[in-house]
Amino acid sequence: MPETGRKLRDRATVATLTAALLVPLGALAGCDSSPGGPSAHRHPSPSPAWDTSPGSVAAVGDSITRGFDACTILSDCPEVSWATGTDAGVRSLASRLGAKRVWNDARTGARMADVPGQIEAIVAHKPALVTVMAGANDACRDSVSYMTPVDEFRTSFATALKRLRRALPRTQVYVSSVPDLKRLWSQGRGNPLGKQIWKLGLCSSMLRDADAMDKSAVQRRDTVQSRVVAYNKALKDVCAGDRHCRYDGGAVFDYRFTGGQLSRWDWFHPSRDGQAHLAEIAYRNVTAEHPPA
């Protein structure tokens, strides 16, 4: 065969072999990059965006959200509520957000078992955001033996979320941690009048015999403290299972209330100033791009 013909044949053979090798390599590359390939399954779809400026707010929970003892003795004062109040000095969460519609269905004395019913009451309003602050009354009982068991507390909160989701699948939920009751005892017991009020039965499990430091009293307060910590873990865990729920990361529990931020009538509930700080905490967490750690 002429030299030219042999060269052409050799080149054709090389081209054919090269193409044969490149085809499977291209197929492998295609598996990694194609939209339906395995790599697509390794990247989960992003979580739904959290609306940092919801236009309506509904609140459920207990006396703190009702502004109890913040304005007058033994009375609710919802206008100073950290969640939905209208008081200019407090600048509630709803006010800071510029929410056009607000509802406060919290009830003084409510425990977590009451929250599912409160949720049912607010779903008709179709709020964009629901705030939840409950649990202090579950720990504040006549005796530590009467405190709500953690499993019951968890079940009640989970039930509340399920009822909300059945009616409003995309409504956001902001959950406040239960305040540090032991810290409130430590801060309030410095006021003689406050201690007299406590003797009337306010949160006896924590506040009874405010100055007693014997082993039994210390153990009692530590037991209440441990229960509150367990409640907050339950709130965090249940909220984590709902993609439209945001827990405050323990911010309220960690907040160190001062004497001026407690009610001058019971030295336990937040005063106007205390409510304002709760509103600030909530606003910071609701408007954050990412939830608290």
C-alpha positions in Angstrom: 0.0 0.0 0.0 1.3 3.5 -0.7 2.7 5.4 2.2 0.0 8.0 2.0 -2.8 5.4 2.1 -1.2 3.7 5.1 -1.0 7.1 7.0 -4.6 7.8 6.3 -5.6 4.4 7.6 -3.6 4.7 10.7 -5.0 8.2 11.4 -8.5 6.8 11.0 -7.8 4.0 13.4 -6.5 6.4 16.0 -9.5 8.7 15.6 -11.9 5.8 16.0 -10.2 4.5 19.1 -10.1 8.0 20.6 -13.8 8.5 20.0 -14.6 5.2 21.6 -12.7 6.2 24.7 -14.3 9.6 24.9 -17.9 8.4 24.6 -18.0 6.6 28.0 -16.0 9.5 29.6 -18.6 11.9 28.3 -21.4 9.7 29.6 -19.8 9.7 33.1 -19.5 13.4 33.0 -23.1 13.7 32.0 -24.2 11.6 35.0 -22.6 14.1 37.3 -23.9 17.3 35.7 -27.3 16.5 34.2 -30.4 17.8 36.1 -31.7 14.3 36.6 -28.3 12.7 37.6 -27.2 11.5 41.0 -25.7 14.9 41.9 -29.1 16.5 41.7 -30.3 14.2 44.6 -27.4 15.1 46.8 -28.6 18.8 47.0 -31.9 19.1 48.8 -34.2 21.8 47.8 -33.9 25.0 49.8 -36.1 25.6 52.8 -39.1 28.0 52.2 -38.1 31.6 52.8 -39.0 33.1 56.2 -41.0 36.3 55.8 -39.3 38.9 58.0 -42.1 41.4 57.7 -45.4 39.6 58.2 -48.4 41.8 57.9 -50.6 40.4 60.7 -49.8 39.0 64.1 -51.8 36.8 66.5 -50.6 36.0 70.0 -51.3 33.0 72.2 -50.0 32.1 75.7 -50.2 33.3 79.2 -50.2 36.3 81.5 -46.9 37.7 80.2 -48.4 38.2 76.8 -51.5 39.8 78.4 -49.3 42.4 80.1 -50.5 41.2 83.6 -49.5 43.5 86.5 -47.7 45.8 84.1 -50.1 48.8 84.4 -52.3 48.2 87.5 -52.4 45.6 90.2 -53.9 42.2 89.4 -55.1 43.3 86.0 -54.3 42.5 82.4 -52.9 45.3 80.3 -52.8 44.0 76.7 -51.9 47.5 75.3 -48.3 46.9 76.7 -48.1 43.3 75.5 -44.7 42.6 74.0 -46.4 40.8 71.1 -49.4 42.9 70.0 -49.6 45.9 72.3 -50.1 49.5 71.1 -48.2 51.3 73.8 -45.6 53.6 72.1 -43.1 53.1 74.9 -43.1 49.3 74.5 -43.2 49.2 70.7 -44.5 45.7 70.5 -43.4 43.1 68.0 -46.5 43.9 65.9 -45.8 47.6 66.0 -42.2 47.2 65.1 -43.2 45.0 62.1 -45.8 47.5 61.0 -48.5 44.8 61.2 -51.9 46.1 60.1 -54.0 43.5 62.0 -53.3 42.0 65.4 -55.1 39.7 67.8 -54.2 38.7 71.4 -55.8 35.4 72.5 -53.4 34.7 75.4 -55.0 34.2 78.8 -53.7 34.9 82.3 -53.2 31.6 84.1 -53.0 29.6 80.9 -50.8 26.5 80.7 -49.5 24.8 77.6 -52.5 22.5 77.6 -54.6 25.6 76.9 -52.7 26.7 73.8 -54.3 24.2 71.3 -57.7 25.8 72.2 -56.2 29.3 71.8 -54.8 28.3 68.4 -58.3 27.2 67.3 -59.6 30.6 68.3 -57.2 32.5 66.1 -57.1 30.4 62.9 -60.3 32.2 61.6 -58.3 35.4 61.5 -55.7 33.8 59.2 -52.7 35.6 60.7 -49.3 35.7 58.9 -47.5 35.2 62.2 -48.5 33.5 65.5 -46.4 34.1 68.6 -46.4 31.5 71.4 -45.2 32.2 75.0 -46.4 29.6 77.5 -44.9 27.3 80.1 -44.3 29.5 83.1 -47.6 28.4 84.6 -46.7 24.8 84.0 -43.8 25.2 86.3 -45.4 27.7 88.7 -47.6 25.4 90.8 -48.4 25.1 94.5 -45.9 22.2 94.7 -43.2 20.8 92.4 -45.2 17.6 92.3 -48.0 19.4 90.4 -45.7 20.7 87.7 -46.8 19.6 84.2 -44.8 16.5 83.1 -42.5 17.2 80.2 -44.1 14.6 77.9 -47.5 16.2 78.5 -46.1 19.7 77.8 -44.5 18.5 74.6 -47.6 16.8 73.4 -49.7 19.9 74.1 -47.4 22.1 72.1 -47.2 19.6 69.2 -51.0 19.4 69.2 -51.2 23.2 68.9 -48.9 23.2 65.9 -50.8 20.4 64.2 -54.1 22.2 64.7 -52.6 25.4 63.2 -51.2 23.5 60.3 -54.5 21.8 59.4 -56.0 25.2 59.0 -53.1 27.4 58.0 -50.3 25.4 56.4 -48.0 28.4 55.8 -48.6 30.6 58.8 -45.3 31.3 60.5 -44.9 30.6 64.3 -42.5 32.4 66.6 -41.9 30.6 69.9 -40.5 32.3 73.0 -38.6 30.3 75.5 -40.0 30.0 79.0 -38.3 32.7 81.2 -35.7 31.8 83.8 -38.0 31.6 86.9 -35.0 31.2 89.2 -33.5 34.4 87.9 -36.8 36.2 88.6 -36.8 34.8 92.1 -33.2 36.0 92.6 -33.9 39.5 91.3 -37.3 40.0 93.0 -36.5 38.7 96.5 -34.5 41.9 97.2 -37.8 43.8 97.5 -39.5 43.4 100.9 -43.0 44.3 99.5 -42.5 41.8 96.6 -41.8 39.0 99.1 -45.0 39.8 100.9 -46.9 39.6 97.7 -45.3 36.2 96.9 -46.7 34.9 100.2 -50.2 35.1 98.7 -49.3 32.1 96.5 -47.6 33.5 93.4 -45.6 30.8 91.8 -45.2 28.9 95.1 -43.1 26.2 93.6 -40.3 28.7 93.1 -41.1 31.8 95.2 -42.3 30.2 98.5 -40.1 31.0 101.5 -38.1 33.4 99.3 -35.2 33.8 101.8 -34.9 30.1 102.8 -31.6 28.7 101.7 -31.7 25.3 103.4 -31.2 22.1 101.4 -34.9 21.5 100.8 -35.5 25.0 99.5 -32.5 25.0 97.2 -33.5 21.6 95.9 -37.0 22.7 95.3 -35.9 25.7 93.2 -33.4 23.6 91.3 -36.2 21.2 90.5 -38.3 23.9 89.0 -35.3 25.3 87.1 -34.6 21.9 85.6 -38.2 21.5 84.6 -38.2 24.9 82.8 -35.0 23.9 80.9 -36.7 20.7 79.9 -39.8 22.6 78.7 -37.5 24.8 76.5 -35.9 21.8 75.0 -39.3 20.4 74.1 -40.3 23.7 72.5 -37.0 23.7 70.5 -37.4 20.1 69.4 -41.1 20.3 68.3 -40.5 23.7 66.6 -37.6 22.2 64.7 -39.9 19.7 63.1 -42.1 22.4 61.5 -40.5 24.3 58.7 -42.5 27.4 59.3 -41.7 27.6 63.1 -38.8 29.6 64.6 -37.7 29.2 68.3 -36.0 32.1 70.0 -32.9 30.0 70.7 -33.4 30.4 74.5 -33.1 34.2 74.3 -35.9 35.0 76.8 -34.7 32.3 79.2 -31.2 33.8 79.0 -32.3 37.4 79.4 -31.3 38.9 82.8 -34.3 40.9 83.9 -33.4 43.8 86.3 -35.6 45.1 89.1 -36.8 47.9 86.9 -38.0 45.4 84.3 -40.3 43.6 86.8 -43.8 44.7 87.9 -43.8 47.0 90.9 -46.9 45.1 92.1 -45.6 41.6 92.1 -41.9 41.8 91.3 -42.3 38.8 89.0 -44.2 39.7 85.8 -42.5 42.0 83.3 -43.1 45.7 83.8 -43.6 48.1 80.8 -39.8 48.2 80.4 -39.6 44.4 80.7 -42.3 44.1 78.0 -40.3 46.4 75.8 -37.2 44.2 76.1 -39.3 41.1 75.2 -40.5 42.9 72.1 -37.0 43.8 71.2 -35.9 40.2 71.5 -38.8 39.0 69.4 -38.3 41.6 66.7 -34.6 40.8 66.4 -35.3 37.1 66.0 -38.3 37.4 63.7 -36.5 39.8 61.3 -33.2 37.9 61.3 -32.3 36.2 58.0 -31.5 33.0 59.8 -33.1 31.5 63.0 -31.2 31.6 66.3 -28.8 28.8 66.8 
